[in-house]
Amino acid sequence: MNFSNILIKWYLQNKRDLPWRKTANPYHIWLSEIMLQQTRVAQGTPYFFAFTQEFPTVFDLANASEEQVLKLWQGLGYYSRARNLHKTAQYVANELDGIFPENYTALLKLKGVGEYTAAAIASFSYNEAVPVVDGNVFRVLSRYFDIESDIALPATKKEFTELARELMPKDNPAMFNQAIMEFGALQCVPKSPDCSVCVFNESCAALQKKKVSVLPVKSKKIKVTNRFFNYLILEDALGNTLIQKRTAKGIWHNLYEFPLLETAEIVGFDVVSVAAQNDFFSSYTILSIEECSEKTVIHKLSHQHLHIQFWKIKIEEIIENGLNVSKLKTFPFPIVIYNFIEKQEINC
């Protein structure tokens, strides 16, 4: 029995019961694939249900406001995915009459849809014989065939795509793509896979050569930047506060936050106090300033580690158009700020 047949047999016996596997609807497939970019299935599944319930069709999603979309996406991270999702929905609804492109090449032209996502939609919705190549596929193929090519290089992506294309049964590309991704997610996992129960344990080259732990090869390291955020939380006599929208390009674009003092390092009361009185809130009478938690919150993004401190600043005046906690929760926030509000540490 060849590689593809063994793989598909394993898949049919072991696959997870996932909602987007029960449909060929390109809208649902597209939604799930965008959500699962850089997100685990367990985390993404509730969001898939929430979006399909709130926006049953691409027209519903297109007609929503960006703020509604960002709010529903809150906590899933990589918010540019949500903004691109919304723009693409508007394009499909308004320019394509709600009909998704029906082949890989045309799907690639959609905003936020790269080679992997286009291949997934094309094969799962239209059964087009185009292979998906993601981290799972790199891992499975590099180990099984003992391929040491550096997966950080574009040339390697082409090499693995061609190999997957050769292995793919042309009469059932969707099943093959689902199977190899599932195999990488459940069996051929990144660290310490249980090779003793693997269906390929007699034919996997990496296992025979004791190279499972070193494949695939990836040279490029992500450089992480440390940033230091001090959020200044005003509280007036009514318990209301003030927020702002992040309009600059970069992380958390178009999400909301408290007034922000970004510093070059972790700072203490003296620095925050001077900035609050002189640079941020000189028009208010500040009654007290205190830090809301004993230790800095470290929020890790893919290329940045944010060291976050929250500071409560009580003022004498009433904030014009101030917001109470229940109103705050209706806005889309980065999850680290929303969790802070949820815990009511705002009342520290």
Secondary structure, DSSP 8 states (H G I E B T S, - for coil): --HHHHHHHHHHHH----GGGG---HHHHHHHHHHTTTS-HHHHHHHHHHHHHH--SHHHHHHS-HHHHHHHHTTS--THHHHHHHHHHHHHHHHSTT---SSHHHHTTSTT--HHHHHHHHHHHH-------SHHHHHHHHHHHT---BTTSHHHHHHHHHHHHHHS-TT-HHHHHHHHHHHHHHTS-SSS--GGG-TTTTT-HHHHTT-GGG-SB-------EEEEEEEEEEE-TTS-B--EE--SSSTTTT-EES-EEEESS---HHHHHHHIIIII-TTS-EEEEEESSSS-EEEE-SSEEEEEEEEEEEESS--TT-B-HHHHTTS---HHHHHHHHTTGGG-
